[in-house]
Amino acid sequence: MDPRPSRNTAAGGFAIATGVLGGTILGAVGFHQPTIGFLVGAAAGVAIALAVWLIDRR
């Protein structure tokens, strides 16, 4: 058994899902370009998820 206490880790999947959905909606409504909104939202969500993962690694 591992003598260290277990700890809960953070997950960034919510950030990716929110980024994709929010980007698609904002891209479609604001710019009439849902694909570009999807890509920008996905990139932002992945960046946030990566930041959460890096911070949680400490």
Rosetta blueprint (number, residue, H / E / L):
1 M L
2 D L
3 P L
4 R L
5 P L
6 S L
7 R L
8 N L
9 T L
10 A L
11 A L
12 G L
13 G H
14 F H
15 A H
16 I H
17 A H
18 T H
19 G H
20 V H
21 L H
22 G H
23 G H
24 T H
25 I H
26 L H
27 G H
28 A H
29 V H
30 G H
31 F H
32 H L
33 Q L
34 P H
35 T H
36 I H
37 G H
38 F H
39 L H
40 V H
41 G H
42 A H
43 A H
44 A H
45 G H
46 V H
47 A H
48 I H
49 A H
50 L H
51 A H
52 V H
53 W H
54 L H
55 I H
56 D H
57 R H
58 R L
